[in-house]
Amino acid sequence: MKLWRCEICGDPYIGSSPPYNCPFCGADKRYIKEAKEADAVFDVELNEVDRKNVEHALQVELSNAAFYACAANKTDDAEGKLLFKALRKVEAEHASVWKKILKLDRVPQVNEPCHVRNTENLEDSHTREARAIEFYKKAAAESENARVKELFEVFVEVETDHLKLSEERLE
């Protein structure tokens, strides 16, 4: 057994090999290193544009996590409940990353409405993920900080995976 660490969210993982994706933030396996070799940086200098984009990213992730928490409790589909529970955890982890970058002690509690019908929740999920992807692409292109750019780019990858999950279930 080894101790692994995700260089995106900084969270540790115990296992004989690194997971395919970070079980916490969803980052690709290439960002998971043995803990003693991992470098997860959150102490970065933010210019005005990056600060604005990171603050917006935090709100996006808090909103999405709250939506998924609601959907996990209300949706009328057993697999949907599991999917939304998993997505809530990943989105909350993304919010945690932005909270660390912003050096915040806590973030506001957010509530978001959701639906009982699973297909409606999947449609909302799809819209939310597509919107997040477009914003993260724009924010990555605008960023002058290598670490912040990397985080936006990795979250585009993760949110794209989430988008595919909703697309597969809506077909």
C-alpha positions as a printed Julia matrix, in Angstrom:
171×3 Matrix{Float64}:
   0.0    0.0     0.0
   1.11   3.53   -0.75
   0.0    7.01    0.13
  -0.97   9.01   -2.96
  -1.89  12.68   -3.24
  -3.78  14.6    -5.88
  -1.84  17.65   -7.03
  -5.1   19.4    -7.96
  -7.13  19.17   -4.74
  -4.33  18.1    -2.39
  -6.3   15.23   -0.89
  -4.59  11.94    0.02
  -5.54   8.46   -1.14
  -4.35   5.09    0.19
  -3.98   2.25   -2.3
  -1.62  -0.1    -4.06
  -1.8    2.08   -7.18
  -3.19   5.5    -8.03
  -6.87   5.59   -8.97
  -7.87   6.3   -12.58
  -9.33   9.63  -11.41
  -8.98  11.41   -8.09
 -11.84  10.07   -5.94
 -12.28  13.57   -4.49
 -12.02  16.14   -7.29
 -12.14  13.89  -10.36
  -8.76  14.98  -11.76
  -7.09  12.61  -14.18
  -4.64   9.99  -12.9
  -1.67  12.0   -14.23
  -2.17  14.44  -11.33
  -1.99  11.74   -8.66
   1.53  11.15   -7.35
   3.05   9.41   -4.38
   2.42  11.8    -1.51
   6.12  12.4    -0.86
   6.52  13.59   -4.48
   3.23  15.46   -4.94
   3.16  19.23   -5.1
  -0.29  20.68   -4.43
   0.03  24.46   -4.42
  -2.71  26.74   -3.13
  -0.71  29.78   -2.02
  -0.74  31.84   -5.2
  -0.81  35.52   -6.04
  -4.0   36.52   -7.81
  -4.24  39.49  -10.1
  -7.57  41.3   -10.39
  -8.84  39.19  -13.3
  -7.88  35.87  -11.67
  -9.4   36.92   -8.34
 -12.68  37.82  -10.04
 -12.72  34.54  -11.98
 -11.8   32.43   -8.95
 -14.5   34.11   -6.86
 -17.02  33.39   -9.63
 -15.77  29.79   -9.9
 -16.34  29.34   -6.16
 -19.95  30.49   -6.55
 -20.46  28.18   -9.54
 -19.2   25.18   -7.59
 -21.18  26.03   -4.44
 -24.34  26.42   -6.52
 -23.76  23.17   -8.4
 -22.96  21.25   -5.2
 -26.17  22.54   -3.61
 -28.2   21.59   -6.7
 -26.72  18.08   -6.7
 -27.4   17.68   -2.97
 -31.04  18.57   -3.58
 -31.27  16.25   -6.6
 -29.67  13.37   -4.69
 -32.44  13.64   -2.1
 -35.43  14.31   -4.37
 -34.91  12.59   -7.69
 -37.23   9.7    -8.54
 -34.5    7.38   -9.86
 -32.25   5.19   -7.66
 -29.22   5.46   -9.96
 -29.87   9.18  -10.3
 -29.67   9.55   -6.52
 -26.23   7.9    -6.57
 -25.02   9.96   -9.52
 -26.1   13.25   -7.97
 -24.59  12.29   -4.62
 -21.24  11.59   -6.33
 -21.43  14.81   -8.35
 -22.2   16.8    -5.19
 -19.02  15.53   -3.57
 -16.87  16.41   -6.58
 -18.37  19.88   -6.96
 -17.93  20.51   -3.22
 -14.28  19.5    -3.59
 -13.87  21.97   -6.46
 -15.34  24.66   -4.2
 -12.82  23.64   -1.54
  -9.96  24.17   -4.0
 -11.16  27.68   -4.83
 -11.68  28.38   -1.12
  -8.01  27.47   -0.51
  -6.84  29.65   -3.4
  -8.87  32.57   -2.0
  -7.58  31.85    1.54
 -11.1   31.8     2.98
 -11.93  30.28    6.35
 -15.45  29.37    5.27
 -17.91  29.84    2.45
 -21.58  30.76    2.52
 -24.21  28.04    2.62
 -26.08  27.88   -0.67
 -29.46  26.31   -1.44
 -30.58  25.47   -4.95
 -33.92  24.11   -6.11
 -34.16  20.85   -8.02
 -36.81  18.53   -9.42
 -38.4   15.23   -8.5
 -38.22  13.92  -12.06
 -34.76  12.54  -12.81
 -34.82  13.65  -16.45
 -35.42  17.27  -15.39
 -32.49  17.07  -12.96
 -30.3   15.59  -15.7
 -31.3   18.41  -18.05
 -30.44  21.0   -15.39
 -27.18  19.17  -14.68
 -26.31  19.3   -18.37
 -26.97  23.04  -18.52
 -24.95  23.7   -15.37
 -21.97  21.65  -16.54
 -21.97  23.23  -20.01
 -22.07  26.7   -18.46
 -19.21  25.82  -16.08
 -17.09  24.44  -18.93
 -17.5   27.6   -21.0
 -16.67  29.82  -18.04
 -13.61  27.73  -17.07
 -12.3   27.79  -20.64
 -12.62  31.58  -20.7
 -11.03  31.93  -17.26
  -8.12  29.66  -18.22
  -7.47  31.72  -21.35
  -7.5   34.93  -19.29
  -5.26  33.67  -16.49
  -1.65  34.8   -16.22
  -0.96  32.54  -13.23
   0.22  29.06  -14.26
  -1.37  27.3   -11.26
  -4.73  29.03  -11.61
  -4.72  28.31  -15.36
  -3.95  24.65  -14.61
  -6.86  24.4   -12.16
  -9.31  25.92  -14.63
  -8.07  23.58  -17.39
  -8.31  20.48  -15.2
 -11.81  21.42  -14.06
 -12.8   21.78  -17.74
 -11.75  18.12  -18.15
 -13.68  17.01  -15.06
 -16.81  18.99  -15.9
 -16.67  17.59  -19.45
 -16.79  14.1   -17.92
 -19.84  15.2   -15.91
 -21.47  16.53  -19.06
 -21.0   13.13  -20.72
 -22.66  11.42  -17.75
 -25.82  13.48  -18.17
 -25.77  13.13  -21.97
 -25.59   9.33  -21.72
 -28.56   9.23  -19.37
 -30.66  11.63  -21.43
 -30.36   9.54  -24.62
